[in-house]
């Protein structure tokens, strides 16, 4: 889609690219985020993508019409190139960046899907495993995450399906794929977590899948609506989690079977009118959007019990916090909250009690206000603690005009403070001009009162002086916290 792959991560001939055509500045920036997983080859694109077009000698690969965004797919960059790029991105990491592949359940077939899994993971003396070896890759890629299609419920999809048709198909695909490779983690195609589609496909497929995918994008030209909108994702997660529980109960899934998690594999601030997909979806993000991303990330921390993976869409250029030019990169306003969370929010969630005034105006989506009992707090908050006992408290002041000085109970001393803000909510970063960034400072914690500036995200970090030890279920009662999983970035 747009310039995510071509002109984004892959830009041969550009002096900023390496000998493989990979943009070195993009690789360096993405390493800052310590990304755990990247989804490939994408969302709507997958419905007409046939993976075999993208392997083997490049000069023999066919160019195909790309129907999702009305472009041309040259297939110059395919499975092997993506996995090679991922290996370079993973250099210096303790664990590799995990690939997450999406299967074509639109124009694709089960035979084609099985062949792709065999090509990627096969170890036997079989056709597609040998084809991978012949293409210069003797060792299997060991790709464990596989999505059973993308947004198949949508009227914009090639080969749109009803929930009943998709559920029947997904069940048969899942059974066959697990026979080929029982280690696969299969992700069901959900909608937004609140729909009858989610309920039905979970009810019919829960015994055969490992995660349930939901998608949601938020945006508004009005600042308060924009920053409150991600709270819709919080309700969506709660609804999807309830659907999962109901499906497990109705299907008598035993408790010994691992809990099905939510895979929130497309989320972001995106206005398709402002940044149309068919024109590349290149958003120019504002401070308001950065604060909305901060609220999104707070939601994932608060709901980490249910969320097994969350992937911002997309990696570069397309509705992305990172943009490329011919001479460099631009880190948009939304880059900075993502960077702070990626670096510092690890470990377990911590319960936080917030007492403040609230926004009680209109919301987008419209139904959100009806689910907020007393409005949306002007201070949106999450907290976590890592294994070394370092607490990270994130507070997003969504008010455009008002500072809030509040009492913080339980705060430590020698607090490191990171603040993301700008001159106004419309401030943005462009080539040669940065209005939104992060500032680091110190606070001694004295008095326990802190002023959170208007339209800002503030991260406070302090040590408790105690290591955190997780108690296994069989060893006794557990504290009411949830171990968080890593987020990710969608690939294309």
Secondary structure by P-SEA (a helix, b strand, c coil): cccccccccccccccccccccccaaaaaaaaaacccccccccccccccccccccccccccbbbbbbccccccccccccaaaaaaaaaaaacccccccbbbbbbccccccaaaaaaaaaacccccccaaaaaaaaacccccccccbbbcccccccccccccccaaaaaaaaaaaaaaaaaacccccccccccccccaaaaaaaaaccccccbbbbbbbbccccaaaaaacaaaaaaaaaaaaaaaaaaaaaacccccccccccccccccccccccccccccccccccaaaaaaaaaaaaaaaaacccccbbbccccccccccbbbcccccccccaaaaaaaaacccccbbbbbbbbbbbbccccccccccccccccccccccccccccccbbbbbbbcccccbbbbbbbcccccbbbbbbbcccccccccccccccbbbbbbcccccccbbbbcccbbbbbbbbccbbbbbbcccccccccbbbbbbbbbbcc
